[in-house]
Amino acid sequence: MVAPIKEYENVEVKKPWGFEYLMYGNDDVALWYLHLNSGEATSLHCHPRKKTGLVLLSGEAEISFLNDSTRLQAPSRMMIRPGLFHSTQALSDEGIALLEIETPRLKGDLVRLEDSYGRKAQPYEGGPNIAPLNRDRLVLENPENEIETNYELHECSLNLHRVLDARSIQPRRDDDIMMILEGGLYSSDQDPILVAGDVVKPVTWKRLVNNFSAPKGITLLTINKL
């Protein structure tokens, strides 16, 4: 069963590997903050109907798939297509901090293939695993047009901005990570080119924004190391 996303607003979800909470949401996306304790790992799972963008904010992680794996060092990014089985393990002694942006907003869109904690084939957590959100957790507010809001988290800068002209957003550094939260870039025939939930490098953004427009504006979260 697919659980409504509103069930998880203003709460913290306890996991056997750590915890997660909803950091930001709109009609298009849900942005989750995850903390994985050292040596722990998520289940080997997939999301049949939604894509996921991963941004590693701190530490070192190993992302495993059915037949191979790759290591990430913060800050770094990865896109996970619908239906791709994957698992994230924290390799750092202090654990890892991770952002996951999911679209569409279907938290219960989950199939667990393997799990070290006995959750194979079980649905997303609920009931006793849900607790009120701690007041010190960072939650992003919806930005106003043409106003940039800056946050700091795990020695990273998070810059949230919404603009009507996408070309006005130019990456400051080549190692920026750019996450689309709302809107997107479209062709002259209104074909989607870059949409909510995508996570891209500055070089990709620069090439696309000079050739495609954001007819309804665009909201981005830009992440870089302080």
C-alpha positions in Angstrom: 0.0 0.0 0.0 1.3 3.5 -0.9 1.2 5.7 2.2 0.2 9.4 1.8 3.2 11.6 2.3 1.4 13.9 4.8 1.6 11.1 7.3 5.3 11.8 7.6 5.4 15.5 7.9 6.9 16.9 11.1 7.9 13.5 12.3 11.1 11.5 12.6 11.2 7.9 11.3 13.3 5.6 13.4 15.2 3.0 11.3 17.4 0.1 12.4 20.3 1.8 10.6 19.5 5.3 12.0 16.7 7.8 11.2 15.2 9.9 8.5 12.8 12.8 8.2 11.1 15.0 5.6 13.2 18.1 5.1 11.2 19.7 2.3 8.1 18.9 0.2 5.9 20.3 -2.5 3.4 18.9 -5.0 6.2 17.5 -7.1 8.9 16.2 -4.8 9.7 15.0 -1.3 13.2 15.7 0.0 14.4 13.4 2.9 17.3 13.7 5.3 18.9 10.4 6.3 21.5 9.6 8.9 23.0 6.1 8.7 25.1 4.9 11.6 28.6 3.5 10.9 28.6 0.1 9.3 24.8 0.0 8.9 23.0 -0.2 5.6 19.6 0.3 4.1 17.7 -2.7 2.6 18.4 -3.8 -0.9 15.2 -2.2 -2.3 13.7 -0.5 -5.3 10.9 2.1 -6.0 8.9 0.8 -8.9 7.1 4.1 -9.7 9.5 6.9 -8.6 13.0 8.1 -9.3 15.4 9.1 -6.6 18.3 11.6 -6.5 20.9 10.9 -3.8 23.3 13.6 -2.4 25.9 12.5 0.1 26.5 15.4 2.5 29.1 13.8 4.8 31.2 10.7 5.1 31.9 7.8 2.8 29.2 5.5 1.5 29.0 2.4 -0.7 26.0 2.1 -3.0 25.3 -1.5 -4.0 23.1 -2.8 -6.8 22.2 -6.3 -7.8 25.5 -7.1 -9.4 28.0 -4.3 -8.6 28.7 -1.4 -6.3 30.3 2.0 -6.2 31.8 4.2 -3.4 30.9 7.8 -2.9 32.9 10.5 -0.9 31.0 13.5 0.3 29.8 15.7 -1.3 28.7 13.7 -4.3 25.5 12.8 -6.2 23.8 9.9 -7.9 20.5 9.3 -9.7 18.5 6.1 -9.2 15.9 5.2 -11.9 12.6 3.6 -11.0 12.9 -0.1 -10.5 16.6 -0.1 -9.8 17.5 -2.2 -6.7 20.0 -0.4 -4.5 21.3 -0.3 -1.0 23.4 2.4 0.9 26.0 1.5 3.5 27.8 3.9 5.8 31.5 3.3 5.7 32.7 6.3 7.9 33.3 5.9 11.6 30.9 8.8 12.3 28.2 7.5 9.9 26.9 9.4 6.9 24.4 12.1 6.2 22.4 11.8 3.0 19.7 13.7 1.1 17.2 11.8 -1.0 14.8 13.6 -3.4 11.9 11.5 -4.6 9.4 12.1 -7.3 6.5 11.5 -7.4 5.7 11.8 -3.7 5.0 8.1 -2.9 6.8 7.1 0.3 5.2 3.7 0.3 6.4 2.9 -3.2 8.9 0.3 -1.8 9.9 -3.2 -2.6 12.5 -4.8 -0.3 14.5 -7.7 -1.8 17.0 -8.2 1.0 17.4 -6.8 4.5 19.8 -7.4 7.4 17.1 -6.4 10.0 14.4 -8.9 9.0 12.3 -6.4 7.0 12.3 -8.3 3.7 9.0 -7.8 1.8 7.7 -5.5 4.6 6.2 -2.1 3.9 7.6 1.3 5.0 7.8 1.9 8.8 4.9 3.3 10.8 3.4 3.1 14.3 6.1 2.8 17.0 8.8 3.9 14.6 7.3 7.4 14.3 8.3 10.1 16.7 7.8 13.9 16.8 10.5 15.8 14.9 13.3 17.1 17.0 13.3 20.9 17.1 17.0 21.1 16.0 16.4 19.3 12.7 16.8 21.5 9.6 13.6 22.0 7.6 13.6 24.0 4.4 11.0 26.7 3.9 9.3 27.4 0.5 11.3 30.2 -1.1 9.9 33.4 -2.4 10.5 34.5 -6.0 14.0 36.0 -6.6 15.1 35.5 -3.0 17.9 33.2 -2.1 17.9 31.5 1.3 21.2 30.0 2.7 21.6 27.1 5.1 24.6 25.3 6.5 24.6 21.5 7.3 27.5 19.1 7.8 30.0 21.6 6.6 28.0 22.1 3.4 26.3 25.2 2.1 22.7 24.7 0.9 21.4 27.6 -1.2 17.7 27.5 -1.9 16.3 29.9 -4.6 13.3 30.3 -6.9 13.6 32.4 -10.0 11.4 33.1 -13.0 14.4 33.3 -15.5 16.4 30.1 -15.1 19.4 31.8 -16.8 19.8 34.0 -13.8 21.1 31.0 -11.8 24.8 30.5 -12.6 26.8 27.9 -10.6 29.5 29.5 -8.4 31.8 26.5 -8.5 32.4 23.6 -10.8 31.8 21.1 -7.9 28.3 22.5 -7.0 25.5 19.9 -6.9 22.2 21.3 -8.3 18.9 19.8 -7.3 15.6 20.7 -9.0 12.8 21.1 -6.5 10.0 22.6 -8.6 9.5 23.6 -12.2 12.1 22.7 -14.9 13.5 23.3 -18.3 11.4 22.7 -21.4 11.9 22.7 -25.1 9.9 25.1 -27.4 7.4 22.3 -27.9 7.1 22.0 -24.1 9.0 18.7 -23.9 10.5 18.2 -20.4 14.3 18.4 -20.5 15.2 18.9 -16.8 12.5 18.4 -14.2 11.7 18.3 -10.5 13.7 15.5 -8.8 16.7 15.7 -11.1 20.2 16.2 -9.6 22.8 17.5 -12.0 26.3 18.9 -12.3 27.0 22.6 -13.1 28.4 21.7 -16.5 25.1 20.0 -17.4 23.0 23.0 -16.1 25.1 25.5 -18.1 24.6 23.7 -21.4 20.9 23.2 -20.9 19.9 26.5 -19.4 21.3 28.4 -22.4 19.1 26.4 -24.8 15.9 25.7 -22.9 13.5 27.8 -20.8 11.6 27.5 -17.5 8.1 28.8 -18.5 6.8 28.6 -14.9 10.0 29.4 -13.1 12.2 27.0 -11.3 13.3 26.3 -7.8 16.7 24.9 -7.1 18.8 23.7 -4.2 22.5 24.2 -4.8 24.9 22.2 -2.5 28.6 22.6 -2.1 31.4 22.1 0.5 32.1 25.1 2.7 
